[in-house]
Amino acid sequence: MRINPALCIRCRGEYNLCGLSYCPVLAELRARYTLKNAVNKERIDGSSPPSIFIGRIGYPRVNVYPAAPPIHGDTSNLENPKTWLSMRLEDFISSRLSLIRGSIRARVEDARNPSRTLHDIQVMALSNKPVDSELILEKPVGAKYVFDEHSPPFGPSAPLQELRISSLPPPPRIVDKVYGDTDLSTTEAIWTLYSHGIDVHHISSY
């Protein structure tokens, strides 16, 4: 959709004259402000919510994306759909676009015998609290965002060279137990986690 710049000048993000329910200009400006100290850099240091995205193109060989914003602290709302419902759409989009992703290529079978990096990603995904981490990228990250009808918005990405985890909150005991039980079926694992009060969103992430 191409928006007439004259509408932006008249609207200034207040009246939705373009017909959208949010202002794309303000959303992008907020995201750029968050990313200003990260774009064109090869090291991203921040607290991952945690955020892990598994691609589907090229299955059974897919891209795995651990992500983190260039900020430290409680970033859990970046991956918590419950909090998204109470956010303004511009705030939701700009916060999601602040997640910078590193990518590695892996076969789905590698999950059973992971490389060091893939193992660290798996361990990160088990946490239900933000994980202080550093993404070492193979090249400087750009400013290309991802808007896709099949997933929430994502910030820019670059191939991942190394993932460093500086602090890792331990996962809930039941999560650790289920993860280590290789004889448990997927159905049994999901029901066990749910019956122990683990949030549905976290179950889908595991």
N, C-alpha and C positions, 0 to 999 in steps of 0.2 A: 504494500500500500504506500503510495507516494502522497505525502501531505504538503499542501500549499503553504510555503513559508509565511505568506501573508496572514494565514490563520494563526500561526504561532505567535506572531507579533501582537495580534489583537488579543489572543487568549492568555498568553504568559502562564500556561499551565493551570488556569483557574476554572475555565468554563467548558472544557472538553469540546471545543468547536470542531475538532477534526472527527468527532464521532466515536473516538476510543474512550474506554472507561478509565484510562490513565494517560499520563503525559509521557510519551516515549523520550522526549528531549530531556526532561528532568530525571527520568530513570537512568538514562545513559550518563548524564553528568554526574549523578551520585555514584554510579559504578566507577566512572573514570577517576573520581576523587579518591575512592577507596583504593584503586589500583595504581595510583600515580607513582607510588614508591616501589612497584613490583614490575610494571611493564618494562620490557627490554632487559630484564635481569635473568640470570640463570639459577639463582637461589631464592626460594620462597620460604620464609620462616613464619610460621603462624600456628594457630590452634585449629586442627581439623575437627569438625563437629562430632564424630568423624563422618567423612563423606567418601563413599566409594561408589563408582558407577561402572557397570559392566556393559560393554557394547554388544551388539548382536550381528553386525556386519562381518561376513567372513566365517561365521560359525562352521566348524568347531574351533577355529582359531580366532580369538576375539581380542579387543582392546580392553584393558583394565585401567581405570582412572582413579587413583587416590587424589583427593583435592583438599586444599586448605586456603583460607583467605590470608592476606599479608598482615594479620593482626593476631594478638594473643588475648586470651580471656574466655569468657563463656560465649562460644559461638554455636551452641546447640540449636538455637532457633533457625539456623540456616538449613538444618535437615529435619526440622520437626513440623510436619504438616499441620498439626493442631494449632501452632502459633501463626501459621500463614493466614488462617481465616480471619484473624483480627488485625492484620496488617493492611495498610494502604497498598494498592497494587504497585505503585512506583517504588515503595520501600521494599516490597517483596522482590521485585525484579532486580533492583540495584543490589540488594544483599546477595541474591543468588549469583549475579554476575561477578561478584567479588571472589567467588571460589575459583582458584587457579588449579588446573589439573595437570598432573604428569601422567604420561601414558606408557604402558608396556604391552607387548603382544604376548599372548599365552594361549595354549590349547586348554580346553575345558578339563582334560584329563590331568593337567598339571596341578590342579587343586589338591590331588591326593599326595603328590610328591613335589611340593613347590620349590622354586628357587628362593634364595635369601630374600629378594625383594618382594616376591609374591607372598612369602610367609609373613613378612612384616605387614603387608597390606591386609592379610587375613587376620592377624592379631589386632591391628588397628580397628578392623570392622567389628570385632567382638565387644569393644568398649561402648558403654552407654553414656560416656562423658567425653568432652573435648580432649583431644590428644595433641600435645605439643610436638610438632614435627617440622622437618625441613625437607623440601623437595629440591634435589639437585637435578637440574634439567640439562639436556644435551645441547640446547641452544636457547637463546633469550626468548622469553615468552612474548607473544604479540598482544594485540588488543582485539582479537576476533572472538565474538560471543556466539553462543549457540542457543537458538530458539527452535524447539522441536515439539510437535504436538504429542509425542509419545513420552516426554520426560520434562521435568522442571527446567527452567533456564540454567545454563552453565556459562561460566567465564571462560577465558582463553586457556589453551592447552599447548604443551610441547612434550616431546619424548622425554621419558624419565630415565635418568642415569642412575640415581641412587635415592633411596628414602631413608631418612634418619629420624628416629623417634627418640626424643629427649625425655619425655615423661609419658607413662602409659597407665592410666587408671585401670585397676583390675576389673574385669567384667563381673557381673553378678555370678554368684557361685553356681546357680543352676545352669547358666549359660555355659560356663566353663565345663561343667559336668556333661552336658548334652553334646558339646562340641567334641569332647574327647571320647565319646562313646561311638565307636565306628560300627557297632552292630545295630544301632538304633536306626529305624527307618525314618524317612523324612516326615511322614505323617505322625509317627509317634513323637518325634522331636518337636514338631510344631505344637502338638497338643500338650506336651509336657511343659514347654515354655509358657504357653498361654494359661494353663492351669496354675502356674506359679506367679501369675500377675505380670509377666513381661509384656510390654506394650506391643500391639500388632505391628506398628511401624518398625520397631526394632527387630521383631521376628522376621519381617520381610527383608530387612537389611542383612541378617545373619545368613 
